[in-house]
Amino acid sequence: MRETAIRIFAVELNSSTLETREAEEKSSVYIVTPLGARVNRVLITGVLTDVASGTNEELVRATVADPTGDVRISAGQYQEYAKKALSSITVPSYVAVVGKAKAYRPEDGAFYTYVRVEAIAAVDQQRRNYWLYETCRDTVSRINAMRAAMELSPPTQDALIRMGVPPRLATGAIEALQHYGRVEVDKYREAVIEALRTIGDVEELSQNIPTVTTEEEELSTSERLLLDIISETDKHNRGADYQEILARARARKLTDEETRTALDGLLEKGMIYEPSLGRMKRI
C-alpha cells in the first residue's frame, strides 16, 4: 500500500531542511518537517496559480497557495494524467493535490521543497475549507507533540509514545529536535489561526461534505463501483477501511486484483485519497 498522504500547510513544508530514508535498500525517502512530520506523500489544497510549461513541454510547473504560503508543484512525462489535468484547470481555481514531497538542492547548498503531482482536481470553496480545517487539526497535533518532546529531558521516542504520541510522529519529533534544535512552535500556531480565519463556520463544514462529480466516461465500471463502495463504507467521514472495501468488492464479484487496479486508477485521477494508512476517502 502507498504511503499515507499527510495534510500539511506550505509554511511547515517550506521550512523543512531535513531529508532521510529508512535503512532498507530502495526504501522510501522522507522530508522531516520542523514539527516532526515524516513526509513522503502529501495532500495539499489552495489556489492554483502560475501554471507554466517548460521549453520542451515535458514538465508543467505551478504554485498552490494556501493561507500560510505557496507550495511549488510539478508534473512530468511520467505523470501524464496529472500533467494533463494540471494543464487543463482554469487559473486561478481551488484545487486539491496529492503527490510526492521532494527536495531540490542547488549547488549553493540551499534546500527547496516541491510536490511531484500524482493527482490534482479542481474543488469548490466548501471542500477547500474542509481540508483546511483538517490540516489545522493535524498541525495542532504535531505542535503538541513537539512541545511535549522539547519538555522532556532527555527527549526519547519511547517517552513520547508513553505520553500518547503516535509512534511515527514520535520518531519524527525526535529526528526534528536533533536536526532543528528547539522549534519556534508559535510560528506554526499563528499559521493555524490564520488558516482558521479564512474558513468561516467550522461546525457547518463537518455536517455534509459534497463529493466531486466526474464525467462518467472517464471512469471504468470497476472504478464507479469502487466509488460507491467507498461512499457506503465511509459512515463516520474518516475514510473507508481498505479490508472492508475488499470484502464488499468481492461480494459484488470483483477480484482483489481488479479492486486494487480500480483503486490505483481512482488515486491517479484524483477521485480518492488516503487520509490515513489503510483507509480510502472520496475527494
Buried (B, 14 or more C-beta within 10 A) or exposed (E): EBBBBBBBBBBBBBBBBBBBEEEEEEEBBBBBBBBBBBBBBBBBBBBBEBBEBEEEEEBBBBBBBBBBBBBBBBBBEEBEBBBEBBBEBEEEBBBBBBBBBBBEEEEEEEBEBBBBBBBBBBBEEBBBBBBBBBBBEBBBBBBBBBBBBBEBEEBEBEBBBEBEBEEBBBBBBBBBBEEBEEBEBEBBBEBBEBBBEEBEEEEEBEEEBEEBEBEEEEBBEBBBBBBEBBEEBBEEEEBBBBEBBBEBBEEEEBEEEBBBBBBEBBBBBBBBBBBEEBBBBBB
